[in-house]
């Protein structure tokens, strides 16, 4: 039997290793078995883009300040700064990672990232959201998209925005369901009369959904209800007690029946 040198074996193995970390000619990616490393890679590049964006904004703000102080400054055009960094260069990388870990829970963070950061690439956002709705609606990781549900219709399209809400509410994952219901019933919890059947029904459904949810989600639900029931419009305010600039003690109840302007402030 002929022996193959170790050196030759290593050369033969290199294409297989390359296949493991690249795809369709894309830039080298983290190994298939390490989604955490892949997400770190994506986050690191995101932070670099944010850092460059902040530098650009600061430079433009400096120009604006100099123009304001210069008598002739009003005649010099100043470039408008972008309101948010452009993350579009990373969308393709996130899509490649999602494909690398496709059909597994490891793909969820990348799909969620695309929906959260893919604007203005509506096609990429739609594709990622479609995959989530079809394959990962019962994954706890997609609960992070719940706050975006009211805006997905405008950001992507009305049909997928409405469908996403329905799918999330029907999810078998308690975190996803409770988070979506908190958004769906948000207006009712915030403003419906406390004694109304509508408020009671929304509160009951929320509390029921939150029973099986994680502590973090339960806390969000409890906070929303407690804030409404203790600090909402129509609720009697707690009797604030303090001391004025003259050293005189006063209470909020001293001003009952009068128009009050409260100015809460602080410095740090």
N, C-alpha and C positions, 0 to 999 in steps of 0.2 A: 504494500500500500504506500502511495506517495504522500509524504507529509507536506502540508501547505504552511509556509512560514506565517507566524503571528502577524508580521508586518502586512502580508497580503490579505489576511482575514480582516484586519482593521480597515484596509482600503475598500474591501468589498462591502463592509458594513456601513460605510459613510453615506451612500445614497439612501439607505433605509433611515438613518438618523436624520438626514435632510428632509425626507418625506414627513417625518414626525413633527418637524418644527416649521415647515413652510407649506403653503397651499396656493396653487394656481399662480405661482410666481410672485406671491406677496412677500413682504418683508419677513425675515425670520421672526417666529413667534415663540412664546413659551411652550414647553413640552405639553403634549396632550394630557398628561396625567397631572398637571399642576395648574388648575384654573386660578388658584390664589396668586401665583406668580404672574399669570397673564393679566389679572385685574390690577395688580400692583404696577405692571408695565403701563397699562392704560392710564391709571390714575397719575403716575409720575409725569407722563407726557401732558396730561391735562393740567397739572400744576405748573408745568413749564410754560404752557400757553397762557395761563392766567397771570403768571409773573410778567411775561412780555406785555400783556394787555395793560396791566397796572402801570408798567413803566411808560407805555405810550400815553395813557390817560394823564399821568402826572406831568409828562413833558408838554402835553397840550394845555393842561391847566396852568402851567408855568407861563406859556406863551400868552394865554388869555390874561393872566395877571399883569404881565409886562406890557401888554397892549393897553390895558386899562389905565396903567400908570403913565404911559407915554402920551403926551398931547397929540402926537400924530398916530397913535396906536389904532384909533378908530378907522383909519384908512387902510390898515393892513389886514387882509383876510386871515382868519385863524381856522385851521382845520377842525371840524367837529369830531369829537371822539366817539368811538363805538360804545353803545350802552352795555354790551356784553361781548366777551371774547368769542372768536370764531373757532368752534370746535369741529367744524366740518372735516378737517384733515384726519381726524381720529375716527370718524364714522365708519370708514372702510375697514379700519383695523378692528373695531368692535364687531363689525359684521363677520369678519374672518374668524375671530375668537368664538363668536356664537355658532358658526358653522363647525368649528373644530370640536366643540363640546355639544353639538346638536343632539336632541332627543334625550338629554339628561338634565338634571337639576343644575349642573354646572354652567349651562347656557343662560340661565335666568338672569344673573347679574349683568351680563352683557346686553341682553335684550332690553332689560329695564334701563340700562345706561343710554341706549340708542333712543328710546322714547323720551327720556328726560333731557337729552343733550343734542338730539339729531336735528333740531330746527336750524335752518329752514328746509332741510331735506325731507320733505313730506313722504316721499316714496320709501325711504329707509325707515322712517318712523312707523308708517303703515305696515310695512313688511314685518317689523319687529313686533308690533302690537298684534297683528294677525297670528303670528306664531305663538305669542303668549296666550291669546284667547283660545286657540285650537289645541295647544299642547300643555301649557303650564298654568292654567287658570286656578289650579288647586295647590300651587306652590306658594308658600308664605312670603317668598321674596317679592312677589308682584304686588303685595300690599303697599309697597312704597309708591306705587303709581296712583293710589286712591285719591290723594289731593289734586291730581291732574285731571280726574274724570270730568269735572265740569268744563274743562277747557279743551279737551281732546277734539271736540266737534269743530272748534274754530281752528285749532292747530293742524288737524289732519283732514277730517271730514265729518259731517253731522252723523252719517249712518254708523260709522265705526265708534264714534263717541257714545252714542246711545247704546249700542250693542255691548260695548265694554262695561258700562254701568250694569246692565242686566246680567252679564256673565259673571262679573265680580260678586254681585249680590247673591247669585246662585252657587257660588263656589263652596266646595265642601271644606275648604280651609277656613277655620274660625277667624284668623287674623284678616284674611282678604275680605270675607263677608262682613265682619264688623266694621272694618275700615271703610268699605264702600257704603254701608248703611249710614255711617256717621256723616258721609258726604251727602247722600241722598236726602237724609232728614235734617241736614244742617239748618236750612231756613226755618223749618218747623220748630226745632229745638231753640233756635235763637230768638224767634219772634212770635210764635203762636201763643195765645193766652194759656197760662198754666192750667186753668180749669177746663180747657177745651178737650173734647174727645180726640181731636187730631194730635194734640201734644201728648196725651196719655198713650195713644197707640204707638206713636213714634218712639217714645221713651221705653215702652215695654219691649218693642222689637229690638231696640238697641241693647238694652240690658240683657235680654235673652241671648242675643248673638255674642255678646262680650263674655258670657260665662265661660266659654271654652277657649277664649282667645288668650294671648300672652299677656303678661302683666303690663307691658308697655301700652298695648292697645286698650286694655281695660281701663288704664289710667286716663287715656285720652277721652274715652266715652264718659267716665265718671266726671272728669273735669268739665266737659261740655255741659253736662246736665247740672252739675253743682254751680257753675258760673251762672247759668240761666236762672236757676231757682233761688240763688242767693244774691245775685248782683244784676239781674236783668231788669229791663224796663218794667215798671209797675211794682217792683219789689221794694219794700221799705229798706232804706239804706241803714247800715250799721252806724251807731252813734260815735262819730269820730271825736276824739278828745285831744286837744292840743294847747299850746301856749302861744299867744301872739307876740309881736315885736316889743310890746310894752310889759311883757311878763305876766299878762292876764290869762288865766285859764278859760277856755271856751269849749263848747260842745256843738256838734252839728245840730242837735235838737233845739238849741237856743234860737235857731234861725228858721224853725218850722213855719211854713206859710209865706216865707219871703223868697224872692229870687236870689239864688246863690251862684256865684261864679267861683269855681275851685280851680286853682292853678297848681298842679303837682309838678315839681321839678327837682332836679338834683344836679350835682356836678361831680365829675370824676377825672 
